[in-house]
Amino acid sequence: MADRGILFLDEIGDLALHLQVKILRVLQDQQFYRVGGRKPIKSAFKLLCATHQDLKTKIAQQSFRSDLYYRICGFQVYLEPLRLRQDKQDIFYKILHQFGILEWSAQVEQQFKAHAWSGNIRELIHIVRLSIAFKESEVLNQLYLPESQPLLRPHTINQPTFDGENKNLNAMTKHMVIQVLNEENGNIARTAKRLNISRTTVYKYISS
């Protein structure tokens, strides 16, 4: 699908060594094999990689191949951590708008400014998703940050209590989906795999 286009490899620094070998081979030979296939398929593409890791340190630790590093190391762009970016407020507003949030409280602004955001954009998106899942009106009144919300802590979230209308099956299922999503740091694919449901279903529960 990336033939004559751009192939984006996110978090290439986390790639296992045996997969690094396969990526290197594709880059060198400019061809690949389908799963179970025997016929090579030619492909020409531009490669774009992203990582939060220090690849030179990983090379020294022998957890990243030096030959792959020098194969992919071209024009480099360094992005500052979210907490240091001058436009972080604009980024926050853009993400809220992308999730359909048009109104939020002063508390949300204060929480955003005070939080360290060590997980950068991914953490921000994850927290916004959780906050939307728990909001009770059109206005987003607070961000559900792990350090300020006991509901999201592992030792309490495994023993949910339901009363009133929350005793229905949908509420319990939604609670479970959000619990697993939190444990998987907002990774939709891993959440769906653990629960044996589709990613579409995960999205349905966290956005309902």
N, C-alpha and C positions, 0 to 999 in steps of 0.2 A: 504493500500500500504506500510505502514511502519512496517507491521508485521515482526518480527525477524530482523528488521533493525533499523535505527535511525530516530526519529521524531524530526525535527528542528522547534522550535517555536520562530520566530523572534519577537523582541519587545514585549515580554510577559508582560512587565510593563505597556503597554498601553491597555491591555486586559480589557474589561468591567467586572464588578463584576459578572454578571449573567453567563458570559462565563467562568470565573475563576472557578465557581462552577462545571460546566460541565467538565472542564479539570481535576479538582481534582477527580471527580467521576470516570472518565476513568482511571486515575492513580491508584486509590484505588481498583477498581473492575477489572481492566485489561480487560475491555470489553466496547463496545459502541454499539449504535443503528444507523442504516442508517436513513437518513431523511425520516420520514413517516413510518419507519419500527418498528416492534414489537419484532423481534427476536434478542437477544443479540449476538454480534459477538466478540469472544475472540481475543485478540491481545496482543502480547508481544513485546516490543520494548525498545530501549534505548532512553532517552530523552536528547536533547540538546537545551538549551534556550539562548537567547541573549536579552539584554536590555541596553538602555542608562540611565535608571532611577535608582535612589537609592531606592531599594525595601523596605528597613527598614524605610525610611522616608515615603514612600507611605503606609506602614502598620500603622504607627503612624497617618497618615491622614485618615485612614480607607478607602483607595482606592485600597488596595491590601490585599488579605486574608493571614493572618499569617499561617494558616494551609497549604495553597498551597505553600507558601514560604519555609516552613520547609520540605515539600514533595519534592520539586525540588532542594533544596539547597544541592549540593554535592560538587564536585570538581569545584572550581571557577578559571577562568582565566580573569585577568584584562588587557585590551588592552588600551594603551595610546592613547590620541587624535592624529589625523593625524599630526598636527602641531609639536608635540613633538617627533614623531617617527624618529629614526635614518635612517630608510630605506624608508622614505616618497618619496624621489626622485625615487627610484626603483619602488615603488608602482605606481607612476604617469606614468612612462615609460611603465609599464606593462599594465595599463589601456588604454593608447594610442594605444599600439600594438593590444590589444584585439578588439579595434574599427577600426583597419586597418589603423591607422595613423603611418606612418613610417618617416615622415619629419615634423618638426615644427620649428618655428622661435625663435630667442633669446628672443623676447617679451613674448612668451608663457612661457618660463623658468622663466623670471622675474616675471610675473604675478603669477605663481604657488608659487614661493618663498615668495612673498609679501602678499598673501592672507592668512587670519586666518584659513580658513576651519573649521568653527565652526560646520558644518554639517558632518564633517569627510568624510569617503569613499563615502557615499551616495551623499553628495554634490558634490564631485569631479566627480563622474560618471555622475551626472545630468548636470554639467557644460560642461563636455567633449561632451556629447550628443548634447547640445544646440550649442556648438561651431562648431561641425561637420555639424550640420544642416545649419549653416550660412556661412560656409567656401566656398570660390569661386575658390579654386584650390586644387591640390593634397597636397599642403603644408598647414598646420594649422598655420595661421599667428597670431591669438590672441584667448584668452579665453574670452567668453562672460560672464563676471562676472556682477551680478546685479548692483553693485555700480559704475561700469565704463561704462555700456551700457544703455543709456536711452531707447533704443528699447525694453528692457525687463521690464521697469517700468510700473506698472498698468495704470498710468494716461496717458501714451503715447501709449502703445501697443494696446489699444482698438480703436485707430483711425489710422489704417495703411494707408499708401499711396502707390499706385502701379503705376508704369509707365513703358513704354516699354514692354518687354516680360513678366514682372511680373503681367500683367493684366489678365493673363489666370487663369482659375479656379483652376488648380493644385497649383499654387503659392499661391493663396488666401487660399485654404484649408490647405496647409502646414503651412502657417502663423498662422492660427487659431489653428491648432493642437499644434504647438510650444507654442502659448500663453497659452493654457489650461495646457499643460505639465508644464510650468513654474509656473502657479498658484497652481498646485498640487505638487510642489516641486519634479518634476521628477518621480512621481508615475505613471507608465504606466497603471496599472489596473484602477485607479480612472479616469485618462484621458480618457481611452476608454469608461468607463461607462458614463461619462458626455457627451461625444460626440455621444454616442450610436453607436460606431464602435468597431471592434475587436482590440485586442492588436497587432495583426499582422499588421493591417492597420496603427496603430500609429507608429510602428517600421518602416514601409515602408516610411512614410512621414518624419520622423526625420533623416533617413539615406540616403534619396535621394538627 
